[in-house]
Amino acid sequence: MRIVVIGASQGTGALAVRTALERGHSVTAFARSPEKLVLEHPKLTRLKGDFHQRSSVDEAVRGQDAVIVTASSTSLKGFKENPNYFSQGTAYVIEAMKAQGIRRLSVLSALGTGESRRLANFIVDKLVISFLLKAPFEDHERQERLVRDSGLDWVIARPGRLTNGPARKRYVKKTAIEKVPSSISRADVADFLVEAVEADTWVRQAVQLGG
C-alpha cells in the first residue's frame, strides 16, 4: 500500500511513518520540515509542504492508497494564529482525496472530543478541555465533523494523554463510549493509525485508545 503521513517530521507522525515502513508499505512523509525525520528506508519518500495550502496537500495525496493525518501545532501559538489548524488542513485533505478517488483515511484526534468528552474527569474537563487546551479541542470537534461527513472510509483515533514509551501493542481500543486507560504511548497510537488504513475493522468509527 502507498501511504502518505501528513505531519510526519516528529512525534506520532514520525512513528507512524516508521510503523508503516516496518509493515512493508511505501510511505510519503509530508511535513514542513521533512528533513527532521531521522529515518532512512528505500520505500520512504520525503515531501516538503504545508498542511494549510491546498496545492501542497493535493501534491501529497496524489497517487496514494491511504492518508494518515497527524499534523498538529507544536505550541498553542499555532492555534492563536490559526484557530482552524486541524480542520482547515483536514478539509484540504478530504477535498484532494475525493478529487483523486482515494478512500482510506485515518485521523489523529484526542480523547475528550465529541461524545467522548463525558469520559473526562471533572478536572480534565474544566481545566484542560474547557480552558488550557480549549482552542485545540474546539478545532478537533470541527475536524471530526468534516471527517464524519466526508463519505470516505475514515477512522478517527482518540488517544488519551500521550507518552514517549515504546509500542507494547496491548493497548485498549473501544468504539463504545467507555473508559480506557488515561494514557498511551505515541508508538501505540502510531500502530493503530496504520492498522486503521490496513483493515476494515474500524471503518467509519471513532475509536477511544488507552494503554
Secondary structure by P-SEA (a helix, b strand, c coil): cbbbbccccccaaaaaaaaaaaaccccccccccccccccccccbbbbbbbcccaaaaaaaaccccbbbbbcccccccccccccaaaaaaaaaaaaaaaaacccbbbbbbbcccccccccccaaaaaccccccaaaaaaaaaaaaaaaaacccbbbbbbbcccccccccccbbbbccccccccbbbaaaaaaaaaaaaaccccccbbbbbcc
